[in-house]
């Protein structure tokens, strides 16, 4: 059965916009659990732009489902993860200037570093997932390093399914002056995800997916064979403004089930 990991980073983003104490992501996690969340996902960034160390500490004490910590391969964050011990750590690339994670981790280009971090986390009893583009070479490299799972980056699929004028951009909208493609491109991107999923499973790793998934585009991804966790944040938090977080999570759970 597909499980839903609810990313609550954007709750902390609203709080940090005013440097105040509300809304509290710890409360949000509890409401998400009431809605049926199978996991809570947070990203402790180096610049602490949203989730803070305090949030991680309290969530580790209060979350009753799986706590998934997204993190860069940086010593400070690795040390925190090994001390706090979330059930899962998801290794992601991180750039200060990005609005959100823009692509998958380059395992092929930094095998030694990623391998060291994987082993440190696993030695601390933490399941390790790698956030990767649907690129077989990157997936195989992750399998060779002994990662437990791969979260496929669904960003290109999500862009291809955005509602618009009938054309969709392969790159982020602000950098998209040339390469536009017709609507059927979404089917091509789904095919790419399915092929990548088969590689993940062939490497003996768990299959996860996330990034840009919404109430409109999630079902085809949820039906990919052997899909495990879907990590979804922005769409659920946006829906929660209108219907409340618990109901927003319930609606997403119904879709992926």
N, C-alpha and C positions, 0 to 999 in steps of 0.2 A: 504493500500500500504506500502511495506517495504521502510524504509527511511535509508539513508546512513549517518553515522557519521564518518567524516574523522579525524583520530588521527594524529596530526602534531608534536608529541613529537620528532620524529626522525629528523625533520628539525632543531630543537633546539639542538639535539645531535651533529649534524655536526658543528653547530656554536660553541658549548662549547668545541669541540675538539681542537679548536685553541684560545678559549677565545677572540673571536672577535665579530663583530656585524652583521655578515652574515653567512649563509642565515637567514633572519628574519622570524620567524614563523607567525608574523602578516601579512606579505606579502603573505605567504603560505596560510593562511586562506582565504584571498581575492581570490586567484587563485582557491582554492578548491570550494569556493562558485560559481565562474564563471563556473566551471565544473558541477555544480548541487548538491553540498553537501547540505544535509538537516540539518546538524549539524557539529560543530567543537568540537573535544574532545582533552583535554590536561590533563596531570597528573602533578600536582604540588607536587613533592616529598619533603620529609623532607630534603634530602641532596641537593636538587636543582641541580641534575645532568644534567637536560636538560631545562625544562621550568622554567623560573624565575618569580618572583613577577611582574616585569615590563611587562612581556608578558601577564600575566593574566589581569592586569589593562588595558592595551591597547586593548586586545581582547574583554574585556567586553564593551569597548566604540565603537568598530568598527565592530564586527561580527553582521551580519544582520539575521543569522539563530540561531538555538538553540546552546548555549554554554554549554557543558557538562564538568564539572570539576571532574576528577578522583582524589581521595584523601583517605588518611588513617584517621582512627578515632583518630587523635591527636589534642589536644587543639589548638595549634598554627594554624594549617591548618583549623580547624573548624571555628575559629574566622575570618580568612581571608575570607573564603567562605561566612559566614554570612554578612560580610561587603560588599563584591563585588557583591554577589547575582547572580551567574550564573543561567540560567534557571533550570539546573539539576546538582546534585552532585551524583557521583557514588562512593560508599564506597568500597575500595579494600584493601586487605592485602598488607603489604609493608615490605620488608627486605632489609637492606643496601647492602648485598652481592649478591642479585639476579641481573641478567641481565635485566629481565623483569618480570612482575607479573607471578608467577609460579602456582598459584591455586586460588581457591575461598576463600572468607571471611568465617571465622568460626563464624557463628552467634550463633550456639548452645552453643559453649564454652565461649562466651562473650556477652551473651544476654543483660545484664544490660548496658554495655558500648555502644554497638551498638544502643540499644534503646534510650539512652540519646542523642546520636549524631543525630539519625534520627529526634527526636523531636525538637532539636535545629535548625536543618536545615529547617525543615518544618515550624517552627514558623517564620523563616526569609523569607518564601515564596518560598522556593526552593523544587523542585521535587526531591525525593530521590530514587536512584536505588542501588541495592546491587549486587555486582559481585560475583556470587555463582557457585560452581561446580553443575553439574546436579544431585544433591542429594536431594531427596524429603524431608528429615528431615531438611536440611538447608533451603530449600524453604519455608516450612511450618512455621519454626521459624521466617523467615523474614516477612511472612504474618502476624503472630501474633504480631509483633512489629509495624505494620502499614506502612511498606515500600510501596512506590508507584509502584515500578517496580523491576524486576530482570533481570540482564544481565547474561545469561548462559555462563559459561566458556567453550569455544569450543576447548580448547587446545588439549584434547585427541583425538577428532575427527580430528583435523588438523594434528596431528602426524600420525594418521592412514592413512591419505590420501597423505602423502608426497611421492614424486617419489623416488623409490629406487630399491632394489634388490628383492622385492616381500615380504619382511618381514618388520614389523614396530614395533617400540618400544613403550611400554605403558608409559614409563617414559621419562624425558628429555634425549637426546642422550648421554650426558656425564655420566649419571648415569645408563646406561642401559646395564648391562653385561649379564642378564639372561632372563628376561621376554619378549620374542619376540613372535609375533603373525602373522598369515597369513593375506593377503590382505583383506579377507572378514571382518576383524575386523572393518574396516571403516563403514560398514553397521551396525554392532552392536553398534558402538559409535553413529551413527545417530539415531538409535532406542532409545538409552538412552536419547539423547537430546529431542526427540519427547515426550517421557514419562514425562520428567522433565518439558517441555513446558506446557503440560496439567495440571501439578500441579500448575505451576505459574498462569495460567488462572483460575483454580479452586479457588485459593486463592484471586482472584479479583485484581491481579496486572498486570501491563503492561509487555509484553514479549520483551526482547532485547537479543542480543547475540554478542559475540566477542571473539577474541584472536586466532591468527594464521590463520585467514581466508584469502584466496588468490583468485586470478582470477580462479584458477583451482578447488577449492573446495567449493566456496561460494554458488553455486546455490541450492544444496539440503537443506542447512540451510535456505536460503531465502524463500523456499517454505513451511517451517513448518507453520502450520495453526496459524493465528493470530500473526505472527511475526511482530514486530514493527521496532525497530532500530537495524541495524548492525553496530558496531563500528570497523573500520578497519584502521590500520595505516601502519605497516611495508611494506606490499605488495604494497600498493598504492605509498608510497614514493619511494620504490625501482623501480617501474615502471616509476615513474616520472623522474628519472635520464635519462631514455631513450626517453620518449615521451613528457615530460613536465607534470606538475602537473594538469593543467586543463584537458588535454586529458586523463590522468590516471584516474581521478575522473569520467569523462564521460564514460570511458570503464567499470568501476565498476558499475556505475549506470545502464548501459544497461544490465549487467549481472543479477543484483538483481531485475530488473523490468520485 
